[in-house]
């Protein structure tokens, strides 16, 4: 158990819909990272937050957004969903300068 | 630009055989280096890490890795593979910039023949 929690574990929704994925980092970690993992794209970095502020952006679509709240949990919002958004979404947390710890992931299926 | 390559997409070994997974990186300074393992349907688990010091690092589950600066490599090894080691293995490179940037390699899928 990494100490990073993600909910929900599975999510099935239709094209055009909007979903929210939630992540709680390990106790004491200020950084949260979001990744998308699909069979054809591999593990793609989406976005990083540090203590409530956006730190870095990767290959995140404009339809996707995220935020980190004062209690340090983070949410990833995916809107206008397309079939190609079906993937595993991982959250990771870290203390700056140290390794990332990954949550169990949310499997999103868009039908 | 920084990059991480794992030349082997898929490797198959027999149980009890030795294993070496290759990782090469491109980065101008000495990076932080990591190996993660992912079992099917699971999250990534940290196997080992290198920040500084001894270039041979020990990890969990009997794995070790060696940092070779001259070759820009960080290969993962295990002397005797167990069937439970079948999984996807990711090498990752961390850079100390204005934020903690980590780049993951494409992964190597390991199959173990009983």
Interface residues (C-beta under 8 A of the other chain):
Chain A: X2 X4 X31 X33 X42 X43 X45 X48 X50 X55 X56 X90 X92 X94 X96 X97 X99 X100 X101 X102 X103 X104 X105 X107
Chain B: X32 X34 X36 X41 X42 X43 X44 X45 X46 X49 X90 X94 X96 X99 X100 X101 X102 X103 X104 X106 X107
